[in-house]
Amino acid sequence: MSGIYFDHAATSPMRPEALEAYVAAAGAGPGNPSSLHAFGRAARSRLTRARDEIAGVLGCRPDELVFTGGGTESDNAALFGAARAMRARDGRRLGVVTTAVEHHAVLHACRALASEGFELTVLPVDETGRVSLEDARAAIGPTTAVVSVMAGNNEVGTLQPYAEIGELARAHGAVMHVDAVQAFGYEPIDLSALPVDLLSVSAHKMGGPQGVGALYVRTGTPWQPLLYGGSQERKRRAGTENVAGIAAFAAAAKLAAAEREARRAHAETVRGALIRALTVELGADAFALNGEQRPESRLPHIASIVFYDVPNETMLMSLDLAGVAASGGSACTSGSLQPSHVLEAMGLASHFCRQAVRFSFGLGNTTAEAEKTAKIIATITTRLRNR
């Protein structure tokens, strides 16, 4: 399809190398990694190689990776698995601590745990979307079972102090989970050095296929499987592994790691070009940026922008008609008319939440596309305001 694709935070195009790896694995003939014959052993070999490669990127042991169906499954498996295991080990461990700006895969799982009797604490955030260490310190204690804090926000890009919060969790014997789905490929992650017990990643946010993810489970972490019915993934995730998808995941992960600084710089350049062009075309007082704006404290590929007096639903429809793809926030909720829970948690007024558009950038985008998009937005806003 032609057009301008500024929705990489929803899903990124598959890298050609990942597609090649997928086709090679899928076209190699039938192969179930659990089968003992030659076809099965060949599939097992591909799976092992991919696991080794992704573990190398993340800085963990290969046997600490559990392949899943994506980021949502990884988040759910982490939270339900750790919370229930901690409760089984010590009935006093009923505390679950998270933040108000987590992805719904985390927030909804935490609320489900609350319905099971766990004591849920949702930490507030400041106007940039960042949680304070003081609030985390006050919430995490000897009865806390699990702490879940995302690495980088999927709607506004703000980075969280998850390593510092992980130290707090470790000091109290709680399990620390990090949703790194949006940060993986942009932020350095070395699990051998981080105070993190569980970490969720997904392939399709960084050039791999949809429907494939992984959950890191540090050796010795109290954790129970979410799925039963087979001995796959060392009895931690039943179900035949998606060998072709996992092979493509590994290819994309290796590329993302090797090119991380270049990808960061490229995304930052396109993001900056859009904001500068909007300032020229609209004027600085016609829009506002949401979230943390210091480059060292945010993801480089996300820009959440409020266009004053223009409903985001109207803006997004008009952009789509003009050939520009963007979103109203998380791809999992952007079809809803409800305002973003992330922006509301940051204290943004409801009517401004309904005027926010998320642009997210990746490989293939150019500064010329950013400048063209700014002109299109100026045309749209002028037409709408004249009405």
N, C-alpha and C positions, 0 to 999 in steps of 0.2 A: 504494500500500500504506500501511496505517496502522502506527503504531508509532514507536519512537524510534530514529533513525538516528545513531549515534555512530561511524561508520566512514568519515568524509570523507577520511582519508588513503589509503584504498583506492581510492575514487572518489567524486567529488562529484556531486550532482544537476546536470543541465544548467540553466543560467540560462534563464529564458523568452526573454530577448533573443537568446541563442545558439541556442536552438531555432528561433526565428523566422528568424534568419539562415540556418540550415540548410535549413529548409523553403523559404525564398525561393530559395536557390541550387539546391536539388534539384528544385524545381518549375519552374525557368526553361526547361526543355527540355534536350535532349541537348547536351552541349558538352565536347569534349576540348580542353584548353588548347593542345595541340600542333597542332590543326587550323587551317588557314588561312582557312576559310570563316567566315561571320558567326557561326554558332553557336560555333565554336571561339574566335573573337575575343572574344565575350561572356564565355566562361568564363575566358579569359586575363585579361580586365579585372577580373573578380572576384578571381582569384588575385593579381594585382598589387596590388589595393587591400588585400587581407588581409595580404599580405607587408609593405606599407608601414606598416600599422597596428601589426602585431606588432613590427616593427623599431623603431617609435617608442616602444613600451612598453619595449623592452629597451635602447634607446640604441645601436643599431648601424645599419649600412647595410642596406637591403633586400637587396642582392645578397650579403650575408654569411649569409643564412638559407637553410637547406635543409630543406624539409618532409619529414617522415618518417611512419612508421606508429605512432609513440609513443615513450615514454621509453626503452624497452629497445633499440629500433633506434637511437635517437640515441646512447645510450651505446656500443653495439657499434660503430657507424660511426665514432664519435670515436676510440675506442681502437685498433681494428684499422687504421683509415685513417691515423692519425698515427704509430703505432709502425712500420708497414711503410714509410711514406714517409720517416721519419727513418733507418731502417736502410738504405734504398736510397740516401739521400743520403750517409750516413756509417756504414760498417759497424761502427764502434765504439759507435754509439748503440744500445745494447741494453738499457738500464735502464728498467724500468717501476716506478713508485712509486705505491702507493695506501694505503688505510687498512683496518683490520680490520673497520670498521663500514659499509662501502659496501653499497649494494644489490647483489644477486646479478647484476644485469645488468652491473655493473662488475667484481665479484670473479671471476665465472666467465669473463668475457672476458679478464681479466688472466691467469688460470690457463691459458687456451687460448693466449695469447701466450707464456707460459712454455714450453709444449709445442713452440712454434715456435723456441725458442732464446733468447728474451728472458730477462733476469735480473730476476726479480720480487722486489721488497721490499714487504712489507706492514707498515705502521707500526702499532704498538700504540696504544691509547688509555687514558686514565685512567678512574677510576670513574664519571665523568660522561659518558663516550663521546667525549671531545675529544682530538684528537691534539696533541702538543706540537711547537712550532716547533723546538726543539732536535733532536728526532728527525728531523724533516723536513730540517733543515739538514745533518745527518749523512748522510742517505740520498741527497740530490740532489747530483749532481756532473757533471763534463764528459762522462760517458758515458751520462747519463740521456736517454732519448728522450721519455718521456711521464710526467707526473704527473697523477693523477686523485684529486681530493678533493671530496666532496659538500658542498653549501652547508649543508643542514640534514638531520638524520637522520630517516628515515621511520618509525622505531620509537619513539625516545625524544625526538626533537625537538631534540637538542643541535646548536648551530651550530658550524661548523668555521672556523678562521682561514684560509679559502681565499685571501683576497686577499694576506695575508702570505706564504703558501706559494707563491702565484703569482709574487711578486717573487723568491723564491728560485729558482724554475724559470726565470724570465726571465734571471736573472743567469748561469745556466749554459747558456742556449740550448735548454732543454727546452720541449716543448709542454705547456701547462697546460690540463687539462680539468676542468670542474666539472659535476657532476650537480645541477641546480637544480630537479629535478622537484617535490620537496616544498616547496621554498622559494618558487618562483615564485608571485607573487600575495600573499605575506605579507612577504617581505623586499625592500628596494629593490635593484634590479639595474640598473646603468648600465654597459654594456659599453664605452662610450667612455672610461671612466675606470678600469676594472678591468684588472689584469694577467692576463687570461684569454684563451686562444686558441680554446677550444672550450667550448660550454655546451649542455647538454641540457635541454629543457623538454617538458612534455606537457599536452595540453588538458584531459583529464578530471579532473585534480586541482584545477582552479580554475574549474569551471563550464562547460567545453566538452565536446565529444563524445569518446567513447572511440575509439581507433584513429588518433589524429592527434597528431603531435608536431613538434618542430623541433630542428635542430642549428645553432647559431651556429658559423661557421668564419671566424675573423678573416682578413682579406685578407693573403695572403703566408704563411699557416701551411702547413707541409708536411703534406699530407693526400691520401690516395687514396680513391676511392669504394669503398663496400662492395658496391653493386649495379651491374651493367652490363646493357646491353640497350636503352638509349634515351638521348636527349639531354635529357630532362627535368631541371629544376633545374640548368641550366647544366652538364649532363653529370655532375652530382655524385650524383644519386640516380635511377636509371632506374625507370620506372613511371609510369603516368598519375596525376596528382595527384588527391587527394580534395577536389575543389573545394568541395563543400557542407560537408564537415567542417572545412576550412581557414577558410572564411567564418565558421563558428560559433566556431572557435578564436579568430579575431580579435575577434569580438564579446565573448567571455568575457574575453579578455586586456585589452581596453580597460576593461571594467567593473571587473575586478580591480585595475587600476592606479588608476582614479579613486576606488575605494572602499577602497583598501588599509588606511588607518589605521582606518577604521570596521570593516572585517572583522577586523583584528587585535584591536581593542578588544572586539568582540563575542565572538570565540573565547576571549579571555582571561577574559571575564566568565563564560561558561558553564563553562569549565575550573575556574575558581576556585570556582564554585558547587558543582560536583561534589565537589571535594576537601573543602570546608567541610562539606558535607552528609554525606560519608563519615565525617568526624571525629566528627560528632554521632551518627550512626546506629551506627557500628562501634566508635569509639574510635580515637585516634591510633596505638595500638600494634597494631592489627589489620591494618594495611596499610603499604606503603612505596612512595614514588615513585622511579622510575628516571630517571637522566639528570640533566642540568643543570636546576636549578630557578630560577635567576635569570632574570627575564623578558627582560633584554637579551641573554641568551646562549642562548636557545632559541626554537624556533618556538612561537607562542601557541596552536596548535590541537591539540596532541598531549599526551596524558598516559598514560604507561606505569606501571601500578600492579600491585604484587605483593600478592595477598590471601593472607596466611599460612595454610598448611595446606589450601588449596582449589585443586585442580588446575585450570589454566586451561581445559582442555577441558570439564570439568564446569561451570565457571562460565559459559563461553560458550554451552554448550547450554542451561543454565538461563535465561540472559538471553534467548536467542532465543525460548524457549518463553514468556517473559514479555513479548515484544514489543520487546526492546532489541537492536540490532545493534552489536556491537563486534568486536574481532579479537584474535588471539594474537600479532600482530606484523605483519610485511610480508604484504600480501595475496597475494604471489607464493609464499609459503612457509607460510602459516598452516594449510594443510591437512596439513602434515607433522607427525609426532610428534616430530621433532627439536627440541631447544631452540634458541632464537634465537641466531644467531651474534653478533648485536650485543650482547646481554646477557652472553654468555659472554666476549666480548672486553673488556667492562667489568669483568670479574672477579666477576660474580654467580654464586653457586653453582648447580649444575645444577638442584637441586630448586626453587630460587627462580625460575629461568628458566621452569620448567614451571608456575609459579603467576602469571605476569605476563599482564595483559590490557591491550591498547591501546585507549584511547578517543580519538577524534579528532572535532573539532567544526567546524561550518560554518554558513552561512546557513540559517535555518529552525529551528535549535536554540534552545532557551530555557532559562533558569535553572530553570523549573518542571520541565522534562524531566530536568535534572541532579538535582534534589532527588528526583524520583520514582525515578530510577535508583538513587540511593543507598539508598532504602528497599527497593527490590527486591533489591539486593545484600545488604543486612542480613538480609532474610528468607531468602535463599539460603544465606548463610554460617551462619546459626543452624541451619537445617534440616540442613545437611551436617555441622556439628560435633556436633550432637546424636546423629547416627548413630554 
